[in-house]
Amino acid sequence: MHRATLAVVLAPLAFVLLAAAPAPAPEQPVQPPPDPNLTGARAALVAAQEHLRLADTGKKDQYGAHRKLALELVNTAISEVDAGLRIAADEAARKAREAKEAESRKKRKRR
């Protein structure tokens, strides 16, 4: 096929494909990742939790109640970090919703 004939055949096809393509969605605000310090602290707490659990293997009552208390405190700390991460995620979602609603209000005013 000659180039001119090929161009005549492909041009309408390209136009149809471009016209049928959906318009790109408006950019959604990207939620920031959780605080890397908080997620790092959580990972360290999980590692400490595992070490405390392993310290009990075959050594009942060797540490008195201190290992058990340390494990309980680490579990509590993990729960608190998780709660903080949930609150941060909820706050980020709330701000994203408010930004979306504000954008929606701006669009309605322009009409």
DOLO-917152 format. One line per field, with one value per atom (N, C-alpha, C): x, y, z; residue in three letters; residue number from 1. Coordinates in nm, 3 decimals. Each point is the difference from the previous one (the first is absolute). Example, Ala and Ser with C-alpha at 12.3 -4.5 7.8 and 13.67 -1.06 7.14 Angstrom:
2
east	(1.319  -0.089  0.090  -0.035  0.082  -0.077)
north	(-0.569  0.119  0.120  0.105  0.119  0.109)
up	(0.780  0.000  0.000  -0.072  0.006  0.073)
res	(ALA  ALA  ALA  SER  SER  SER)
n	(1  1  1  2  2  2)
This chain:
111
east	(0.085  -0.085  0.090  -0.041  0.076  -0.022  0.094  -0.012  -0.122  -0.031  -0.116  -0.128  -0.011  -0.118  -0.010  0.112  0.004  -0.044  0.045  -0.039  -0.149  -0.055  -0.143  -0.082  0.048  -0.073  0.015  0.119  0.026  -0.048  -0.006  -0.039  -0.142  -0.100  -0.134  -0.007  0.076  0.002  0.057  0.107  0.061  -0.098  -0.072  -0.097  -0.110  -0.051  -0.106  0.049  0.121  0.054  0.020  0.050  0.022  -0.131  -0.100  -0.129  -0.073  0.021  -0.069  0.070  0.123  0.075  -0.064  -0.014  -0.059  0.094  -0.062  0.079  0.074  0.122  0.073  -0.073  0.000  -0.066  0.079  -0.071  0.073  0.092  0.109  0.098  -0.059  0.014  -0.043  0.117  -0.027  0.110  0.059  0.128  0.069  0.021  -0.042  0.017  0.147  0.055  0.140  0.016  0.115  0.022  0.009  -0.021  0.011  0.141  0.011  0.129  0.101  0.111  0.096  0.060  0.008  0.052  -0.096  -0.129  -0.100  -0.007  0.005  -0.003  0.129  0.112  0.126  -0.003  -0.059  -0.014  -0.088  -0.107  -0.089  0.075  0.080  0.077  0.098  0.062  0.092  -0.074  -0.120  -0.080  -0.041  -0.035  -0.037  0.121  0.118  0.123  0.026  -0.017  0.020  -0.101  -0.122  -0.104  0.042  0.051  0.043  0.118  0.094  0.115  -0.046  -0.094  -0.051  -0.073  -0.073  -0.069  0.101  0.104  0.102  0.080  0.013  0.077  -0.066  -0.125  -0.073  0.021  0.050  0.012  0.089  -0.060  0.073  0.057  -0.036  0.058  -0.110  -0.094  -0.112  0.051  -0.054  0.028  0.146  0.082  0.138  0.009  -0.093  0.005  -0.099  -0.058  -0.103  -0.118  -0.063  -0.113  0.043  0.130  0.048  -0.016  0.028  -0.018  -0.146  -0.087  -0.144  -0.048  0.045  -0.039  0.053  0.124  0.057  -0.081  -0.041  -0.081  -0.135  -0.062  -0.127  0.016  0.110  0.024  0.026  0.073  0.025  -0.130  -0.084  -0.131  -0.084  0.003  -0.073  0.056  0.132  0.063  -0.038  -0.003  -0.041  -0.144  -0.087  -0.139  -0.011  0.080  -0.004  0.052  0.107  0.053  -0.104  -0.064  -0.105  -0.114  -0.039  -0.106  0.043  0.123  0.050  0.002  0.041  0.000  -0.142  -0.096  -0.139  -0.052  0.032  -0.045  0.060  0.129  0.065  -0.065  -0.032  -0.065  -0.140  -0.075  -0.133  0.006  0.098  0.016  0.036  0.088  0.037  -0.121  -0.081  -0.120  -0.100  -0.013  -0.092  0.044  0.129  0.051  -0.020  0.020  -0.020  -0.147  -0.091  -0.143  -0.036  0.054  -0.029  0.053  0.118  0.056  -0.086  -0.048  -0.086  -0.132  -0.058  -0.124  0.020  0.112  0.029  0.013  0.065  0.014  -0.137  -0.083  -0.135  -0.081  0.013  -0.071  0.048  0.131  0.054  -0.058  -0.012  -0.053  -0.146  -0.077  -0.142  -0.015  0.089  -0.007  0.030  0.087  0.038  -0.115  -0.092  -0.110  -0.096)
north	(-0.117  0.117  0.124  0.100  0.125  0.079  0.086  0.081  0.090  0.056  0.089  -0.077  -0.120  -0.082  -0.042  -0.035  -0.039  0.116  0.119  0.118  0.026  -0.018  0.024  -0.101  -0.123  -0.104  0.018  0.032  0.007  0.129  0.109  0.129  -0.006  -0.047  -0.008  -0.095  -0.109  -0.096  0.065  0.074  0.069  0.102  0.071  0.099  -0.067  -0.113  -0.073  -0.048  -0.054  -0.050  0.113  0.113  0.113  0.060  0.006  0.056  -0.090  -0.132  -0.094  -0.017  0.046  -0.016  0.085  -0.055  0.079  0.113  0.107  0.114  -0.041  0.048  -0.037  0.052  -0.080  0.037  0.114  0.089  0.106  -0.061  0.067  -0.053  -0.008  -0.117  -0.020  0.035  0.066  0.029  -0.130  -0.008  -0.120  0.013  -0.103  0.004  -0.028  0.080  -0.022  -0.131  -0.063  -0.123  0.033  -0.100  0.026  0.049  0.063  0.051  -0.114  0.011  -0.110  -0.028  0.102  -0.022  -0.087  0.027  -0.077  -0.144  -0.016  -0.137  -0.074  0.070  -0.062  -0.042  0.086  -0.033  -0.123  -0.008  -0.116  -0.127  0.007  -0.118  -0.042  0.097  -0.031  -0.064  0.049  -0.058  -0.144  -0.026  -0.136  -0.092  0.049  -0.080  -0.026  0.102  -0.017  -0.100  0.007  -0.093  -0.144  -0.023  -0.134  -0.046  0.087  -0.036  -0.034  0.076  -0.028  -0.134  -0.031  -0.130  -0.114  0.018  -0.106  -0.015  0.106  -0.007  -0.094  -0.030  -0.087  -0.148  -0.031  -0.139  -0.080  -0.091  -0.091  0.065  0.121  0.070  0.058  -0.081  0.049  0.061  0.112  0.071  0.043  -0.009  0.043  0.151  0.072  0.147  0.057  -0.083  0.047  0.045  0.106  0.051  0.110  0.028  0.113  -0.021  -0.119  -0.027  0.013  -0.056  0.006  0.145  0.078  0.141  0.077  -0.027  0.066  -0.033  -0.125  -0.041  0.072  0.011  0.071  0.147  0.061  0.142  0.019  -0.093  0.008  -0.018  -0.093  -0.019  0.127  0.065  0.125  0.108  0.008  0.100  -0.022  -0.126  -0.030  0.046  -0.026  0.042  0.152  0.070  0.147  0.055  -0.059  0.043  -0.025  -0.117  -0.031  0.102  0.037  0.099  0.134  0.039  0.126  -0.003  -0.113  -0.012  0.006  -0.062  0.006  0.143  0.072  0.139  0.085  -0.021  0.075  -0.032  -0.126  -0.039  0.059  -0.002  0.060  0.149  0.067  0.145  0.030  -0.079  0.021  -0.023  -0.101  -0.026  0.113  0.054  0.112  0.121  0.030  0.115  -0.020  -0.122  -0.029  0.019  -0.047  0.019  0.147  0.078  0.143  0.070  -0.039  0.060  -0.034  -0.123  -0.043  0.077  0.016  0.076  0.146  0.058  0.139  0.015  -0.095  0.002  -0.013  -0.086  -0.018  0.128  0.070  0.127  0.104  0.003  0.095  -0.027  -0.128  -0.034  0.041  -0.018  0.039  0.150  0.077  0.147  0.048  -0.069  0.041  -0.019  -0.088  -0.028  0.111)
up	(0.000  0.000  0.000  -0.074  -0.005  0.127  0.030  0.122  -0.004  -0.110  -0.011  0.027  -0.055  0.022  0.146  0.056  0.141  0.090  -0.030  0.078  -0.012  -0.120  -0.021  0.079  0.013  0.072  0.151  0.045  0.144  0.065  -0.073  0.058  0.059  -0.075  0.060  0.119  -0.009  0.110  0.126  -0.013  0.114  0.057  -0.088  0.048  0.081  -0.048  0.069  0.136  0.004  0.126  0.100  -0.045  0.091  0.048  -0.089  0.038  0.099  -0.013  0.088  0.134  0.011  0.126  0.109  0.118  0.108  0.041  0.044  0.047  0.126  0.019  0.122  0.123  0.102  0.126  0.065  0.070  0.070  0.105  0.021  0.095  0.140  0.058  0.138  0.091  0.112  0.091  0.054  -0.003  0.047  0.150  0.071  0.144  0.033  0.089  0.034  0.076  -0.014  0.075  0.149  0.083  0.143  0.035  0.113  0.046  0.005  -0.073  -0.002  0.139  0.084  0.135  0.081  -0.015  0.075  -0.051  -0.132  -0.054  0.034  0.005  0.041  0.146  0.083  0.142  0.017  -0.080  0.009  -0.038  -0.106  -0.042  0.111  0.066  0.109  0.117  0.028  0.109  -0.032  -0.125  -0.039  0.014  -0.037  0.016  0.148  0.083  0.144  0.056  -0.048  0.044  -0.030  -0.121  -0.038  0.086  0.027  0.084  0.142  0.052  0.135  0.003  -0.105  -0.005  -0.005  -0.081  -0.011  0.129  0.078  0.124  0.101  -0.019  0.093  -0.030  -0.118  -0.042  0.095  0.072  0.089  0.125  0.030  0.116  0.087  0.035  0.082  0.130  0.034  0.125  0.016  -0.104  0.012  0.017  -0.057  0.004  0.101  0.081  0.091  -0.084  0.039  -0.077  -0.095  -0.006  -0.081  -0.150  -0.050  -0.143  -0.038  0.085  -0.026  0.002  0.096  0.008  -0.121  -0.039  -0.118  -0.124  -0.014  -0.115  0.001  0.116  0.010  -0.038  0.046  -0.033  -0.149  -0.060  -0.144  -0.077  0.043  -0.065  0.010  0.117  0.018  -0.092  -0.009  -0.086  -0.146  -0.044  -0.138  -0.023  0.096  -0.012  -0.009  0.079  -0.002  -0.134  -0.052  -0.130  -0.109  0.003  -0.097  0.008  0.122  0.018  -0.059  0.023  -0.057  -0.151  -0.059  -0.146  -0.056  0.072  -0.045  0.004  0.106  0.012  -0.112  -0.028  -0.107  -0.135  -0.025  -0.125  -0.010  0.111  0.001  -0.027  0.059  -0.019  -0.145  -0.059  -0.140  -0.091  0.030  -0.079  0.014  0.121  0.023  -0.081  0.002  -0.076  -0.149  -0.048  -0.142  -0.037  0.088  -0.026  -0.005  0.096  0.004  -0.125  -0.046  -0.121  -0.121  -0.006  -0.110  0.003  0.119  0.012  -0.037  0.039  -0.035  -0.151  -0.064  -0.145  -0.066  0.055  -0.053  0.012  0.113  0.019  -0.100  -0.027  -0.098  -0.138  -0.036  -0.130  -0.012  0.109  -0.002  -0.013  0.063  -0.008  -0.140  -0.072  -0.136  -0.098  0.030  -0.092  0.000)
res	(MET  MET  MET  HIS  HIS  HIS  ARG  ARG  ARG  ALA  ALA  ALA  THR  THR  THR  LEU  LEU  LEU  ALA  ALA  ALA  VAL  VAL  VAL  VAL  VAL  VAL  LEU  LEU  LEU  ALA  ALA  ALA  PRO  PRO  PRO  LEU  LEU  LEU  ALA  ALA  ALA  PHE  PHE  PHE  VAL  VAL  VAL  LEU  LEU  LEU  LEU  LEU  LEU  ALA  ALA  ALA  ALA  ALA  ALA  ALA  ALA  ALA  PRO  PRO  PRO  ALA  ALA  ALA  PRO  PRO  PRO  ALA  ALA  ALA  PRO  PRO  PRO  GLU  GLU  GLU  GLN  GLN  GLN  PRO  PRO  PRO  VAL  VAL  VAL  GLN  GLN  GLN  PRO  PRO  PRO  PRO  PRO  PRO  PRO  PRO  PRO  ASP  ASP  ASP  PRO  PRO  PRO  ASN  ASN  ASN  LEU  LEU  LEU  THR  THR  THR  GLY  GLY  GLY  ALA  ALA  ALA  ARG  ARG  ARG  ALA  ALA  ALA  ALA  ALA  ALA  LEU  LEU  LEU  VAL  VAL  VAL  ALA  ALA  ALA  ALA  ALA  ALA  GLN  GLN  GLN  GLU  GLU  GLU  HIS  HIS  HIS  LEU  LEU  LEU  ARG  ARG  ARG  LEU  LEU  LEU  ALA  ALA  ALA  ASP  ASP  ASP  THR  THR  THR  GLY  GLY  GLY  LYS  LYS  LYS  LYS  LYS  LYS  ASP  ASP  ASP  GLN  GLN  GLN  TYR  TYR  TYR  GLY  GLY  GLY  ALA  ALA  ALA  HIS  HIS  HIS  ARG  ARG  ARG  LYS  LYS  LYS  LEU  LEU  LEU  ALA  ALA  ALA  LEU  LEU  LEU  GLU  GLU  GLU  LEU  LEU  LEU  VAL  VAL  VAL  ASN  ASN  ASN  THR  THR  THR  ALA  ALA  ALA  ILE  ILE  ILE  SER  SER  SER  GLU  GLU  GLU  VAL  VAL  VAL  ASP  ASP  ASP  ALA  ALA  ALA  GLY  GLY  GLY  LEU  LEU  LEU  ARG  ARG  ARG  ILE  ILE  ILE  ALA  ALA  ALA  ALA  ALA  ALA  ASP  ASP  ASP  GLU  GLU  GLU  ALA  ALA  ALA  ALA  ALA  ALA  ARG  ARG  ARG  LYS  LYS  LYS  ALA  ALA  ALA  ARG  ARG  ARG  GLU  GLU  GLU  ALA  ALA  ALA  LYS  LYS  LYS  GLU  GLU  GLU  ALA  ALA  ALA  GLU  GLU  GLU  SER  SER  SER  ARG  ARG  ARG  LYS  LYS  LYS  LYS  LYS  LYS  ARG  ARG  ARG  LYS  LYS  LYS  ARG  ARG  ARG  ARG  ARG  ARG)
n	(1  1  1  2  2  2  3  3  3  4  4  4  5  5  5  6  6  6  7  7  7  8  8  8  9  9  9  10  10  10  11  11  11  12  12  12  13  13  13  14  14  14  15  15  15  16  16  16  17  17  17  18  18  18  19  19  19  20  20  20  21  21  21  22  22  22  23  23  23  24  24  24  25  25  25  26  26  26  27  27  27  28  28  28  29  29  29  30  30  30  31  31  31  32  32  32  33  33  33  34  34  34  35  35  35  36  36  36  37  37  37  38  38  38  39  39  39  40  40  40  41  41  41  42  42  42  43  43  43  44  44  44  45  45  45  46  46  46  47  47  47  48  48  48  49  49  49  50  50  50  51  51  51  52  52  52  53  53  53  54  54  54  55  55  55  56  56  56  57  57  57  58  58  58  59  59  59  60  60  60  61  61  61  62  62  62  63  63  63  64  64  64  65  65  65  66  66  66  67  67  67  68  68  68  69  69  69  70  70  70  71  71  71  72  72  72  73  73  73  74  74  74  75  75  75  76  76  76  77  77  77  78  78  78  79  79  79  80  80  80  81  81  81  82  82  82  83  83  83  84  84  84  85  85  85  86  86  86  87  87  87  88  88  88  89  89  89  90  90  90  91  91  91  92  92  92  93  93  93  94  94  94  95  95  95  96  96  96  97  97  97  98  98  98  99  99  99  100  100  100  101  101  101  102  102  102  103  103  103  104  104  104  105  105  105  106  106  106  107  107  107  108  108  108  109  109  109  110  110  110  111  111  111)
